[in-house]
Amino acid sequence: MGAYNNLAGYARLRDRMYALFPRLKERAIRWRAP
């Protein structure tokens, strides 16, 4: 279950970064778009 905990922690950290940097979220969405 260690991998699941790491994934959850990463998602939480990512959400926190997106909350702090809204433009980073826009860039990430644009970068992930095919």
MOPAC internal coordinates of N, CA, C and O (Angstrom, degrees):
PM7 1SCF
backbone

  N    0.0000 0     0.00 0     0.00 0    0    0    0
  C    1.4668 1     0.00 0     0.00 0    1    0    0
  C    1.5338 1   110.72 1     0.00 0    2    1    0
  O    1.2310 1   120.72 1   178.51 1    3    2    1
  N    1.3234 1   116.24 1    -1.49 1    3    2    1
  C    1.4607 1   119.71 1  -179.98 1    5    3    2
  C    1.5193 1   111.00 1   -62.00 1    6    5    3
  O    1.2310 1   120.70 1   139.59 1    7    6    5
  N    1.3339 1   116.27 1   -40.41 1    7    6    5
  C    1.4634 1   119.80 1  -179.09 1    9    7    6
  C    1.5294 1   109.70 1   -63.73 1   10    9    7
  O    1.2310 1   120.42 1   141.44 1   11   10    9
  N    1.3262 1   116.81 1   -38.56 1   11   10    9
  C    1.4640 1   119.71 1  -179.39 1   13   11   10
  C    1.5265 1   109.85 1   -65.38 1   14   13   11
  O    1.2310 1   120.91 1   138.74 1   15   14   13
  N    1.3415 1   115.87 1   -41.26 1   15   14   13
  C    1.4630 1   119.40 1   179.67 1   17   15   14
  C    1.5249 1   110.20 1   -64.16 1   18   17   15
  O    1.2310 1   120.25 1   139.32 1   19   18   17
  N    1.3213 1   117.13 1   -40.68 1   19   18   17
  C    1.4626 1   120.38 1   179.19 1   21   19   18
  C    1.5265 1   110.09 1   -64.01 1   22   21   19
  O    1.2310 1   120.52 1   138.65 1   23   22   21
  N    1.3285 1   116.62 1   -41.35 1   23   22   21
  C    1.4599 1   120.64 1  -179.25 1   25   23   22
  C    1.5274 1   110.05 1   -64.72 1   26   25   23
  O    1.2310 1   120.35 1   137.00 1   27   26   25
  N    1.3200 1   116.94 1   -43.00 1   27   26   25
  C    1.4621 1   120.67 1   179.64 1   29   27   26
  C    1.5270 1   109.85 1   -64.59 1   30   29   27
  O    1.2310 1   120.63 1   138.94 1   31   30   29
  N    1.3278 1   116.39 1   -41.06 1   31   30   29
  C    1.4623 1   120.06 1   179.58 1   33   31   30
  C    1.5187 1   110.88 1   -64.49 1   34   33   31
  O    1.2310 1   120.62 1   140.48 1   35   34   33
  N    1.3370 1   116.43 1   -39.52 1   35   34   33
  C    1.4635 1   120.58 1   179.56 1   37   35   34
  C    1.5259 1   109.96 1   -65.34 1   38   37   35
  O    1.2310 1   120.39 1   137.22 1   39   38   37
  N    1.3307 1   116.85 1   -42.78 1   39   38   37
  C    1.4639 1   120.66 1   180.00 1   41   39   38
  C    1.5274 1   109.74 1   -62.68 1   42   41   39
  O    1.2310 1   120.62 1   139.54 1   43   42   41
  N    1.3447 1   116.41 1   -40.46 1   43   42   41
  C    1.4663 1   120.17 1  -179.63 1   45   43   42
  C    1.5279 1   109.74 1   -65.67 1   46   45   43
  O    1.2310 1   120.82 1   136.74 1   47   46   45
  N    1.3346 1   116.03 1   -43.26 1   47   46   45
  C    1.4624 1   119.88 1   179.87 1   49   47   46
  C    1.5216 1   110.11 1   -65.03 1   50   49   47
  O    1.2310 1   120.66 1   139.45 1   51   50   49
  N    1.3354 1   116.35 1   -40.55 1   51   50   49
  C    1.4604 1   120.66 1   179.82 1   53   51   50
  C    1.5324 1   110.29 1   -62.97 1   54   53   51
  O    1.2310 1   120.63 1   136.46 1   55   54   53
  N    1.3308 1   116.39 1   -43.54 1   55   54   53
  C    1.4650 1   119.33 1   179.47 1   57   55   54
  C    1.5270 1   110.04 1   -62.57 1   58   57   55
  O    1.2310 1   120.75 1   141.44 1   59   58   57
  N    1.3477 1   116.17 1   -38.56 1   59   58   57
  C    1.4604 1   119.89 1  -179.60 1   61   59   58
  C    1.5282 1   110.03 1   -65.76 1   62   61   59
  O    1.2310 1   120.42 1   138.21 1   63   62   61
  N    1.3223 1   116.79 1   -41.79 1   63   62   61
  C    1.4616 1   120.32 1   178.86 1   65   63   62
  C    1.5227 1   110.14 1   -64.86 1   66   65   63
  O    1.2310 1   120.34 1   140.54 1   67   66   65
  N    1.3288 1   116.96 1   -39.46 1   67   66   65
  C    1.4677 1   120.45 1   179.15 1   69   67   66
  C    1.5277 1   110.18 1   -64.94 1   70   69   67
  O    1.2310 1   121.00 1   143.96 1   71   70   69
  N    1.3336 1   115.69 1   -36.04 1   71   70   69
  C    1.4599 1   119.23 1   179.67 1   73   71   70
  C    1.5318 1   109.89 1   -67.18 1   74   73   71
  O    1.2310 1   120.93 1   143.15 1   75   74   73
  N    1.3473 1   115.82 1   -36.85 1   75   74   73
  C    1.4592 1   119.63 1  -179.35 1   77   75   74
  C    1.5242 1   111.41 1   -77.72 1   78   77   75
  O    1.2310 1   121.09 1   146.05 1   79   78   77
  N    1.3428 1   115.52 1   -33.95 1   79   78   77
  C    1.4638 1   119.76 1  -176.89 1   81   79   78
  C    1.5282 1   110.42 1  -126.66 1   82   81   79
  O    1.2310 1   120.00 1   -95.80 1   83   82   81
  N    1.3406 1   117.60 1    84.20 1   83   82   81
  C    1.4758 1   120.49 1  -178.74 1   85   83   82
  C    1.5224 1   111.63 1   -57.01 1   86   85   83
  O    1.2310 1   120.18 1   144.20 1   87   86   85
  N    1.3308 1   117.26 1   -35.80 1   87   86   85
  C    1.4688 1   119.37 1  -178.86 1   89   87   86
  C    1.5181 1   111.11 1   -66.24 1   90   89   87
  O    1.2310 1   120.49 1   150.06 1   91   90   89
  N    1.3434 1   116.66 1   -29.94 1   91   90   89
  C    1.4639 1   119.96 1   179.00 1   93   91   90
  C    1.5249 1   109.39 1   -64.81 1   94   93   91
  O    1.2310 1   120.78 1   143.32 1   95   94   93
  N    1.3420 1   116.11 1   -36.68 1   95   94   93
  C    1.4641 1   119.92 1   179.23 1   97   95   94
  C    1.5247 1   109.78 1   -65.86 1   98   97   95
  O    1.2310 1   120.35 1   137.07 1   99   98   97
  N    1.3320 1   116.94 1   -42.93 1   99   98   97
  C    1.4693 1   119.82 1   178.60 1  101   99   98
  C    1.5175 1   110.07 1   -60.22 1  102  101   99
  O    1.2310 1   120.71 1   136.36 1  103  102  101
  N    1.3357 1   116.25 1   -43.64 1  103  102  101
  C    1.4595 1   120.16 1  -178.61 1  105  103  102
  C    1.5209 1   110.41 1   -65.15 1  106  105  103
  O    1.2310 1   120.25 1   140.91 1  107  106  105
  N    1.3424 1   117.12 1   -39.09 1  107  106  105
  C    1.4638 1   121.00 1  -178.95 1  109  107  106
  C    1.5271 1   110.00 1   -65.72 1  110  109  107
  O    1.2310 1   120.33 1   137.31 1  111  110  109
  N    1.3247 1   116.98 1   -42.69 1  111  110  109
  C    1.4657 1   120.28 1  -179.33 1  113  111  110
  C    1.5268 1   109.33 1   -64.65 1  114  113  111
  O    1.2310 1   121.17 1   138.19 1  115  114  113
  N    1.3462 1   115.36 1   -41.81 1  115  114  113
  C    1.4555 1   119.26 1  -178.83 1  117  115  114
  C    1.5241 1   109.71 1   -66.27 1  118  117  115
  O    1.2310 1   120.80 1   143.52 1  119  118  117
  N    1.3571 1   116.08 1   -36.48 1  119  118  117
  C    1.4650 1   120.22 1  -177.90 1  121  119  118
  C    1.5291 1   110.71 1   -71.39 1  122  121  119
  O    1.2310 1   120.40 1   144.80 1  123  122  121
  N    1.3373 1   116.84 1   -35.20 1  123  122  121
  C    1.4651 1   120.15 1  -178.15 1  125  123  122
  C    1.5247 1   111.63 1   -77.36 1  126  125  123
  O    1.2310 1   120.49 1   158.26 1  127  126  125
  N    1.3238 1   116.67 1   -21.74 1  127  126  125
  C    1.4655 1   118.94 1  -177.80 1  129  127  126
  C    1.5274 1   110.16 1   -62.58 1  130  129  127
  O    1.2310 1   119.21 1   -45.56 1  131  130  129
  N    1.3046 1   119.10 1   134.44 1  131  130  129
  C    1.4672 1   122.94 1  -178.78 1  133  131  130
  C    1.5331 1   111.51 1   -70.20 1  134  133  131
  O    1.2310 1   120.10 1   180.00 1  135  134  133

